[in-house]
Amino acid sequence: MHEELLVLGVKVAASTVWEIVRDAGIDPAPKRAATKLDPALLAQLTTTAGEWATAQRTS
């Protein structure tokens, strides 16, 4: 909700949003189950991140 307000140009602290939501009786969303990446996708992401880090060090 905080980010949505920022997009609209409304500047408000995240703690203020939390207080408003809590006072309205809205409970936090349940924790999401951990998502597991496909091993092939994880390998590709790891390689890409390593290549990016190497390029950053050499430039």
ABEGO torsion letter per residue (X at the ends): XAAAAAAAGBBBBAAAAAAAAAAAGBBBBBBBBBBBBBAAAAAAAAAAAAAAAAAAAAX
